[in-house]
């Protein structure tokens, strides 16, 4: 007979999938292995508790194995896998889809009545396999699409050119390996139509005020999408903004030359049109070079 504790345990198991989904939404498909590690550490104690209620030994073995597996995969995958390659994308897709099958399997075993038919159990787990395959395919396609950098479409330069007041939300995580993402994006900026000439990205549209530690440029992608970049070849921040009425909204992603399992800092960004008189004056000339 099912008890309240069984339903609570099952709800916690499904909540771990929600945690993984939010993790993937925030950090993207290339950090799915780290997301799997987080999920594994959260799910392992639940599997062991489910074993105590059902006495199904495979729950104990699986729960005990998820702890070292989650630690190893989560902390070493980003260093062991070649970022941006199809094998790495496939491995991340597998890491994103596997938790769904495992969770449905142990939750259904926990809640399945002893007199329940095997046919119903098979249909449920068959559906979980199909859903997991869909998650894997979607994550793989997402990762492959994410590795392609958008190209500038000069047709939409005047669509976004102008001055903006920028609001940056909390950076999560607040610490990034090697460098900090905080303080790079100015509170007010101008997307200028002047072109810049530097070694990082030649002949790109200029962002004012300039970044004292590197270069700042922007790329109109289409009528509703613009990318802003601050970079010096080692670290920086990129912001993808999409038009939402009179505002631009999107996400900022930090970048660093330090390799490790820790993900880059990210923050939500909102930009509103403002008077260009409020934008700080910098020392960048029309060709993008610093004036003396």
PLY file of the C-alpha trace (Angstrom):
ply
format ascii 1.0
element vertex 292
property float x
property float y
property float z
element edge 291
property int vertex1
property int vertex2
end_header
0.00 0.00 0.00
1.31 3.42 -0.96
1.97 5.84 1.89
2.38 9.60 2.09
6.11 9.05 2.40
6.12 7.18 -0.92
4.41 10.07 -2.69
6.77 12.61 -1.11
9.80 10.57 -2.17
8.43 10.26 -5.71
7.78 14.01 -5.84
11.36 14.69 -4.77
12.57 12.37 -7.51
10.61 14.27 -10.15
11.88 17.54 -8.64
15.45 16.46 -9.44
14.45 16.36 -13.12
13.14 19.91 -12.79
16.47 20.97 -11.27
18.29 19.40 -14.23
15.97 21.11 -16.73
16.55 24.53 -15.13
20.30 23.85 -15.08
20.32 23.08 -18.82
18.18 26.14 -19.59
20.59 28.41 -17.74
23.97 26.93 -18.64
23.20 25.41 -22.03
23.72 21.95 -23.58
27.51 21.94 -23.38
27.32 21.74 -19.58
24.91 18.78 -19.56
27.59 16.53 -18.04
27.92 18.83 -15.04
24.13 18.92 -14.83
24.12 15.12 -14.77
26.61 15.21 -11.91
24.39 17.57 -9.92
21.33 15.42 -10.63
23.16 12.23 -9.65
24.20 13.61 -6.27
20.65 14.77 -5.59
19.04 11.55 -6.77
21.35 8.99 -5.13
19.99 9.40 -1.56
16.43 9.11 -2.88
17.23 5.81 -4.59
18.71 4.44 -1.37
15.57 5.49 0.52
13.45 3.85 -2.17
15.42 0.63 -1.64
14.58 0.69 2.07
10.89 0.88 1.17
10.84 -1.68 -1.65
13.85 -3.93 -0.90
14.65 -3.92 -4.63
18.43 -4.37 -4.65
18.94 -2.68 -8.01
17.81 0.59 -6.39
20.56 0.23 -3.77
23.22 -0.62 -6.34
22.18 2.21 -8.65
21.91 4.76 -5.85
25.32 3.85 -4.47
26.89 3.97 -7.92
25.44 7.35 -8.84
27.50 9.13 -6.17
30.99 8.39 -7.58
29.63 8.46 -11.14
28.17 11.94 -10.65
31.38 13.26 -9.13
33.61 11.83 -11.86
31.42 12.79 -14.83
30.51 16.23 -13.49
34.06 17.29 -12.63
36.05 15.76 -15.50
33.79 15.68 -18.57
34.47 19.26 -19.69
38.21 18.60 -19.60
38.08 15.12 -21.15
35.63 15.84 -23.97
36.57 18.01 -26.94
34.31 21.05 -26.73
32.43 21.77 -29.95
32.81 18.31 -31.53
29.98 15.92 -32.38
31.21 13.19 -29.97
31.10 15.71 -27.12
27.64 16.85 -28.21
26.47 13.22 -28.29
27.91 12.57 -24.82
26.18 15.67 -23.43
22.93 14.56 -25.06
23.23 11.16 -23.37
23.93 12.85 -20.03
20.81 15.01 -20.46
18.47 12.16 -21.40
19.61 9.32 -19.12
18.22 10.84 -15.86
14.68 10.74 -17.27
14.76 6.96 -17.80
16.33 6.30 -14.41
13.90 8.55 -12.55
10.77 7.13 -14.20
12.03 3.58 -13.56
12.63 3.96 -9.83
9.60 6.17 -9.19
7.32 3.69 -10.95
8.87 0.84 -8.95
8.28 2.77 -5.73
4.64 3.54 -6.50
3.72 0.34 -8.29
1.29 -1.73 -6.27
2.32 -5.33 -5.71
-0.70 -6.51 -7.66
-0.05 -4.12 -10.55
0.22 -5.69 -13.99
3.57 -5.96 -15.74
1.98 -4.71 -18.96
1.22 -1.30 -17.49
4.71 -1.05 -16.06
6.22 -1.88 -19.46
4.13 0.73 -21.25
5.18 3.40 -18.75
8.87 2.62 -19.06
8.60 2.30 -22.83
7.18 5.80 -22.91
10.05 6.97 -20.72
12.55 5.50 -23.18
10.89 7.33 -26.08
10.83 10.59 -24.11
14.47 10.14 -23.12
15.46 9.57 -26.75
13.62 12.77 -27.69
15.51 14.67 -24.98
18.83 13.28 -26.23
18.06 14.21 -29.84
16.88 17.69 -28.86
19.97 18.30 -26.71
22.28 17.11 -29.48
20.66 19.41 -32.05
20.71 22.28 -29.54
24.42 21.77 -28.89
25.28 21.63 -32.59
23.28 24.79 -33.25
24.82 26.56 -30.26
28.38 26.11 -31.53
27.70 28.18 -34.66
28.47 31.83 -34.07
25.94 34.25 -35.56
27.16 36.45 -38.39
26.59 40.16 -38.80
23.78 41.29 -41.10
24.52 44.92 -41.89
20.98 45.40 -43.22
19.72 45.76 -39.65
22.41 48.15 -38.35
20.05 51.12 -38.14
17.43 48.96 -36.43
19.55 48.72 -33.27
21.92 51.69 -33.52
21.41 54.15 -30.68
21.84 54.51 -26.93
20.58 52.20 -24.21
20.29 51.97 -20.46
21.33 48.48 -19.42
20.21 46.49 -16.40
22.19 43.36 -15.54
20.77 40.81 -13.12
22.71 38.68 -10.66
25.59 36.69 -12.10
25.14 32.95 -11.56
27.57 31.58 -10.57
29.07 34.72 -9.08
32.62 33.36 -9.50
34.19 32.30 -12.80
37.49 30.49 -13.25
40.37 32.86 -13.92
38.42 36.06 -14.51
35.32 37.94 -13.38
32.36 38.81 -15.59
31.08 41.54 -13.28
31.79 45.16 -14.12
32.40 44.72 -17.84
28.97 45.78 -19.17
28.41 49.53 -18.64
25.17 50.93 -17.22
24.66 53.05 -20.34
26.09 52.46 -23.78
25.86 53.49 -27.40
25.68 51.09 -30.31
27.57 53.23 -32.79
27.54 52.90 -36.57
31.27 53.63 -36.71
33.55 50.70 -37.47
36.43 49.63 -35.25
39.87 48.36 -36.25
41.52 46.01 -33.74
43.16 42.60 -33.75
40.28 40.82 -31.95
37.49 41.51 -34.45
38.37 43.71 -37.39
35.95 46.13 -39.01
33.21 45.62 -36.41
30.63 48.11 -35.19
31.77 50.08 -32.15
30.27 50.06 -28.64
30.81 53.21 -26.60
32.18 53.72 -24.04
35.14 51.50 -24.81
36.25 48.75 -22.47
39.56 49.69 -20.86
40.75 46.06 -20.76
39.85 45.07 -24.30
37.58 45.64 -27.26
33.83 46.19 -27.45
31.74 45.64 -30.56
28.25 44.64 -31.66
26.62 42.63 -34.43
23.06 42.97 -35.72
21.90 39.43 -36.53
18.35 39.99 -37.76
15.43 42.33 -37.15
14.95 41.06 -33.59
18.39 39.81 -32.52
21.59 41.67 -31.72
24.83 40.48 -30.09
27.13 42.64 -27.95
30.70 41.53 -27.23
33.41 42.67 -24.85
36.62 40.67 -25.24
40.40 40.95 -25.16
41.36 37.52 -26.51
41.49 35.97 -23.04
38.26 36.82 -21.26
35.15 38.90 -21.69
31.37 38.86 -21.95
28.92 38.33 -24.80
25.26 39.37 -24.68
22.52 38.09 -26.97
19.51 40.42 -26.92
16.11 39.93 -28.54
13.50 42.58 -29.12
10.58 42.53 -26.68
8.44 45.53 -27.56
10.45 48.71 -26.98
13.05 46.82 -24.92
15.81 44.35 -25.65
16.08 41.31 -23.38
18.46 38.40 -23.24
21.32 36.72 -21.43
24.96 37.64 -20.83
27.58 34.89 -20.79
31.09 35.33 -19.46
34.11 33.75 -21.15
37.53 32.83 -19.85
40.68 31.09 -21.07
40.75 28.92 -17.93
39.59 25.34 -18.51
37.69 23.43 -15.84
34.39 21.89 -14.81
33.07 25.17 -13.36
30.61 26.87 -15.76
30.89 30.45 -16.97
28.94 33.17 -15.18
25.60 34.13 -16.70
23.11 36.92 -16.07
19.81 38.18 -17.48
20.07 41.52 -19.27
17.51 44.17 -20.17
18.24 47.24 -22.33
15.97 50.26 -22.78
16.47 53.15 -25.25
17.82 56.29 -23.58
19.16 59.74 -24.40
22.68 59.59 -25.81
23.63 62.56 -23.66
23.62 60.19 -20.67
26.21 57.87 -22.21
29.75 58.51 -20.88
32.15 60.04 -23.39
35.17 57.87 -24.12
38.46 58.35 -25.96
37.76 56.20 -29.01
38.00 57.81 -32.41
35.90 56.93 -35.42
38.27 54.19 -36.56
38.12 52.45 -33.19
41.61 53.46 -32.06
42.29 55.21 -28.78
43.11 58.87 -29.16
46.09 60.39 -27.42
0 1
1 2
2 3
3 4
4 5
5 6
6 7
7 8
8 9
9 10
10 11
11 12
12 13
13 14
14 15
15 16
16 17
17 18
18 19
19 20
20 21
21 22
22 23
23 24
24 25
25 26
26 27
27 28
28 29
29 30
30 31
31 32
32 33
33 34
34 35
35 36
36 37
37 38
38 39
39 40
40 41
41 42
42 43
43 44
44 45
45 46
46 47
47 48
48 49
49 50
50 51
51 52
52 53
53 54
54 55
55 56
56 57
57 58
58 59
59 60
60 61
61 62
62 63
63 64
64 65
65 66
66 67
67 68
68 69
69 70
70 71
71 72
72 73
73 74
74 75
75 76
76 77
77 78
78 79
79 80
80 81
81 82
82 83
83 84
84 85
85 86
86 87
87 88
88 89
89 90
90 91
91 92
92 93
93 94
94 95
95 96
96 97
97 98
98 99
99 100
100 101
101 102
102 103
103 104
104 105
105 106
106 107
107 108
108 109
109 110
110 111
111 112
112 113
113 114
114 115
115 116
116 117
117 118
118 119
119 120
120 121
121 122
122 123
123 124
124 125
125 126
126 127
127 128
128 129
129 130
130 131
131 132
132 133
133 134
134 135
135 136
136 137
137 138
138 139
139 140
140 141
141 142
142 143
143 144
144 145
145 146
146 147
147 148
148 149
149 150
150 151
151 152
152 153
153 154
154 155
155 156
156 157
157 158
158 159
159 160
160 161
161 162
162 163
163 164
164 165
165 166
166 167
167 168
168 169
169 170
170 171
171 172
172 173
173 174
174 175
175 176
176 177
177 178
178 179
179 180
180 181
181 182
182 183
183 184
184 185
185 186
186 187
187 188
188 189
189 190
190 191
191 192
192 193
193 194
194 195
195 196
196 197
197 198
198 199
199 200
200 201
201 202
202 203
203 204
204 205
205 206
206 207
207 208
208 209
209 210
210 211
211 212
212 213
213 214
214 215
215 216
216 217
217 218
218 219
219 220
220 221
221 222
222 223
223 224
224 225
225 226
226 227
227 228
228 229
229 230
230 231
231 232
232 233
233 234
234 235
235 236
236 237
237 238
238 239
239 240
240 241
241 242
242 243
243 244
244 245
245 246
246 247
247 248
248 249
249 250
250 251
251 252
252 253
253 254
254 255
255 256
256 257
257 258
258 259
259 260
260 261
261 262
262 263
263 264
264 265
265 266
266 267
267 268
268 269
269 270
270 271
271 272
272 273
273 274
274 275
275 276
276 277
277 278
278 279
279 280
280 281
281 282
282 283
283 284
284 285
285 286
286 287
287 288
288 289
289 290
290 291
